[in-house]
Amino acid sequence: MPDAPAEYLTTRELAELLRIKERKVYELAASGVVPCSRATGKLLFPRRGVEDWVRQNSSGSATGSRAQRPPVFLGSYDPLLEWALRESHCDLATFLDGSLDGLDRFARHEGVASGLHLWNPDDDDWNRAPIEARFGSEPVVLIEFAWRERGLVVAAGRESELSSVAHLRGLRVVPRQAEAGSQTLLRQLLQRAGLAETDLTWADTARTETEAALVVSEGNADAALGLAGLAHQCRLGFVPLMRERFDLLVDRRAWFETPFQQFLAFCRSPEFERKARALRGYDVGQFGRVVFNGL
């Protein structure tokens, strides 16, 4: 009787299964696209999760590329994006619950667009690798929305004390939900600083950038990985760590329809530019630049 298939795959085994190079597997894992575990000190990939991921991205099914998508904007929460969707009167509903959640829902055709900010530390690039790997053969386009100042949101006056991620050891930090790009980025920055997640004390989970800043403002945490604009809005201190690119993944069919065209037109208006300046920490000078174009 043959042995049952292993519950977890190694990097080499997954590369052989997908017929890709091992380097590409590491890229998929780093960007959070493919399910994986690091609990044992090396990357392991749950076979069932990988099989589900492959099925979700297969073509020719009843939920294929021709299925009608509902007029919903998915993905990562962003204050400027939320404002623009509302003020443009484009009639697109929102379900903003994290970059990874948005990609999963977009793959299931639950919306017409999804916001994301996923960092690939290997080449210091944003968003393109996971989209190319997961949606490269789909009729989608990835466009730049804005560059944002990302850093530590802390109480005013504590900037010099908490001047880097390495200084978070033992302190209370606001986590985001596992599907949030901010939480993925925080794990990457902790690893780069030589810290484990157990080296921090975690506050209650915040589901938006605004909520994370408010937790610090109320004194219930020492720091959160957040946006410069929200730190300023809440009169908090801010320690800049990097500029990140926030992009929009858009279904090509929806791109040409009235709601999304109305949204695009508004984002090219002087009113949108004024709001970005007022929020601080945003650069919208290349809004609409095509980062990736699928088939």
C-alpha positions in Angstrom: 0.0 0.0 0.0 1.6 3.3 -1.0 2.4 5.9 1.6 -0.1 8.8 2.0 1.2 12.1 0.5 3.1 14.3 2.9 1.0 16.9 4.6 3.7 19.6 4.1 5.9 20.2 1.1 9.5 21.5 1.2 10.6 24.4 -1.0 12.2 22.0 -3.5 9.0 19.8 -3.6 6.8 22.8 -4.2 9.1 24.0 -7.0 8.9 20.6 -8.6 5.1 20.5 -8.2 4.6 23.9 -9.8 7.5 23.4 -12.3 9.2 26.7 -11.3 12.6 27.5 -9.8 13.1 27.4 -6.1 13.9 31.2 -6.1 10.4 31.8 -7.4 9.0 29.8 -4.5 10.9 32.0 -2.0 9.4 35.1 -3.7 5.9 33.7 -3.5 6.4 32.9 0.2 8.0 36.3 1.0 5.1 38.2 -0.6 2.5 36.1 1.3 0.9 34.8 -1.9 1.3 31.0 -1.3 0.4 29.6 2.1 3.4 28.6 4.2 4.7 28.0 7.7 8.0 29.0 9.3 7.4 27.3 12.6 10.2 24.8 12.2 12.9 27.3 11.1 12.5 26.4 7.4 9.7 27.0 4.9 7.0 24.4 4.8 3.9 24.5 2.5 0.7 22.8 3.5 -0.3 20.5 0.6 -4.0 21.1 1.0 -3.5 24.9 1.1 -1.4 24.8 -2.0 -4.0 22.7 -3.8 -6.7 25.2 -2.9 -4.5 28.1 -4.1 -3.9 26.4 -7.4 -7.6 25.7 -7.8 -8.5 29.3 -7.1 -6.1 30.5 -9.8 -7.1 28.0 -12.5 -8.9 29.0 -15.6 -11.9 27.4 -17.4 -14.1 26.9 -14.3 -17.6 28.2 -13.7 -16.0 31.2 -12.0 -13.6 31.9 -14.8 -12.6 35.3 -16.2 -15.9 35.9 -17.9 -17.9 35.8 -14.7 -19.5 39.1 -13.8 -17.8 40.8 -10.8 -19.9 42.8 -8.3 -19.1 46.5 -8.1 -17.0 46.2 -4.9 -13.5 47.6 -4.1 -11.5 45.1 -2.1 -8.1 44.9 -0.4 -6.1 47.1 1.9 -7.6 50.1 3.7 -6.2 53.5 2.9 -7.6 56.8 4.1 -7.0 58.6 0.8 -8.5 55.7 -1.2 -11.6 55.5 1.0 -12.1 59.3 0.7 -11.6 59.2 -3.1 -14.1 56.4 -3.6 -16.7 58.3 -1.5 -16.1 61.8 -3.0 -16.0 60.5 -6.6 -19.6 59.2 -6.3 -18.5 56.2 -8.4 -21.0 53.9 -6.7 -18.4 51.3 -5.9 -19.0 49.6 -2.5 -16.0 48.7 -0.3 -14.8 45.6 1.6 -11.4 46.7 2.8 -9.9 44.0 5.1 -6.2 43.6 4.1 -4.0 43.2 1.0 -4.0 39.3 1.2 -7.7 39.1 1.9 -8.3 41.4 -1.1 -6.3 39.2 -3.4 -8.1 36.0 -2.3 -11.5 37.7 -2.8 -10.4 39.2 -6.2 -9.4 35.6 -7.3 -12.9 34.5 -6.3 -14.4 37.3 -8.4 -15.9 39.1 -5.4 -14.9 42.5 -6.6 -13.6 44.6 -9.5 -10.5 46.0 -7.9 -8.2 45.5 -4.9 -5.7 47.8 -3.1 -2.4 46.3 -1.9 1.0 47.0 -0.5 3.2 43.9 -0.4 6.9 44.2 -0.2 9.4 41.9 -1.8 12.6 42.5 0.2 14.8 40.5 -2.2 14.5 43.2 -4.9 13.0 46.0 -2.8 9.9 46.2 -5.0 6.2 46.4 -4.3 3.3 44.3 -5.4 4.4 43.2 -8.9 5.8 39.8 -8.0 2.7 38.4 -6.3 0.4 39.8 -9.0 2.5 38.4 -11.8 2.7 35.0 -10.1 -1.0 34.8 -9.3 -2.8 36.8 -12.0 -0.2 36.9 -14.9 -2.6 35.0 -17.2 -5.7 37.0 -16.2 -7.2 40.1 -17.9 -6.0 42.5 -15.1 -3.9 45.6 -14.8 -1.9 46.8 -11.8 -1.6 50.6 -11.5 0.1 52.9 -9.0 -2.2 54.7 -6.6 0.4 56.5 -4.4 3.6 56.3 -2.5 3.2 56.5 1.2 5.5 57.3 4.2 5.4 54.2 6.4 7.0 54.1 9.9 6.5 53.8 13.6 3.5 55.7 15.1 4.5 56.5 18.7 3.4 59.0 21.4 4.6 62.5 20.7 8.1 63.0 22.2 9.1 59.3 22.0 10.6 59.5 18.5 14.3 59.4 19.7 13.6 56.6 22.2 11.8 54.4 19.5 13.9 55.4 16.5 14.0 51.9 14.9 12.2 48.6 14.8 15.0 47.1 16.9 13.8 49.3 19.9 10.5 47.6 20.0 11.8 44.6 22.0 9.5 44.1 25.1 7.2 47.0 24.2 3.5 47.0 23.4 2.9 47.0 19.7 -0.4 47.1 17.8 -0.8 44.1 15.5 -3.0 44.1 12.4 -5.0 41.1 11.1 -3.0 38.4 9.5 -4.4 39.3 6.0 -3.2 42.9 6.2 -0.1 44.0 4.2 1.0 46.0 7.3 1.3 42.9 9.4 3.2 41.1 6.7 5.5 44.1 6.4 5.9 44.2 10.2 7.0 40.6 10.3 9.5 41.2 7.6 11.0 44.2 9.4 11.2 42.4 12.7 13.0 39.5 11.0 15.4 42.0 9.4 16.0 43.6 12.8 16.7 40.2 14.4 13.6 40.1 16.5 11.0 37.4 16.9 7.3 38.1 17.3 7.6 36.7 20.8 10.0 39.5 21.7 7.1 42.0 21.6 4.0 42.4 23.7 1.0 42.6 21.5 -2.0 44.8 22.0 -5.4 44.0 20.7 -5.6 43.6 16.9 -6.5 46.7 14.9 -8.3 46.2 11.5 -7.5 49.5 9.9 -4.6 52.0 9.8 -6.8 54.6 11.6 -7.7 52.2 14.4 -4.0 51.2 14.9 -3.1 54.9 15.4 -5.9 55.4 17.8 -4.7 52.6 20.0 -1.4 54.4 20.4 -3.2 57.7 20.9 -5.3 56.2 23.7 -2.1 55.0 25.5 -3.0 51.3 25.0 0.2 50.6 23.0 3.7 52.0 22.6 3.9 51.8 18.8 2.2 50.8 15.6 3.5 50.3 12.1 1.5 53.1 10.5 1.2 56.0 8.1 2.7 59.5 8.5 -0.6 61.2 7.7 -2.5 59.4 10.4 0.2 60.1 13.0 0.0 63.8 12.1 -3.8 63.6 12.2 -3.8 62.0 15.7 -1.0 64.4 16.9 1.3 61.5 17.5 5.0 61.1 16.9 6.3 59.4 13.7 9.6 57.6 13.0 9.9 57.2 9.2 11.2 53.8 8.0 10.4 53.6 4.3 8.3 54.8 1.4 5.9 52.1 0.2 3.9 51.9 -3.0 0.2 51.4 -2.7 -1.2 49.9 -6.0 -4.6 49.0 -7.4 -5.3 45.6 -9.0 -8.1 46.1 -11.5 -10.2 43.8 -13.6 -9.7 45.0 -17.2 -13.4 44.7 -18.1 -14.4 46.8 -15.1 -11.7 49.4 -16.0 -13.7 50.6 -19.0 -17.0 50.7 -17.2 -18.5 53.9 -15.9 -17.9 53.5 -12.1 -14.2 52.9 -12.4 -13.7 55.5 -15.1 -15.5 58.0 -12.8 -13.2 57.1 -10.0 -10.1 57.4 -12.2 -11.2 60.8 -13.5 -11.6 62.1 -9.9 -8.2 60.8 -8.9 -6.7 63.0 -11.6 -8.4 66.1 -10.4 -6.9 69.1 -8.4 -9.2 68.2 -5.5 -7.6 64.8 -5.2 -4.1 66.3 -5.2 -5.0 68.9 -2.6 -6.4 66.1 -0.3 -3.3 64.0 -0.7 -1.1 67.0 0.3 -3.4 67.8 3.3 -3.2 64.2 4.6 0.7 64.4 4.4 3.0 61.5 3.6 1.5 60.9 0.2 3.0 61.3 -3.3 0.4 60.9 -6.0 2.5 62.3 -8.8 2.4 59.1 -10.8 -1.1 58.0 -10.1 -2.3 55.7 -12.8 1.1 54.5 -14.0 0.8 50.9 -15.2 3.0 48.6 -13.1 1.8 45.3 -14.6 -0.5 44.3 -17.5 -1.8 40.7 -17.6 -2.9 38.8 -20.6 
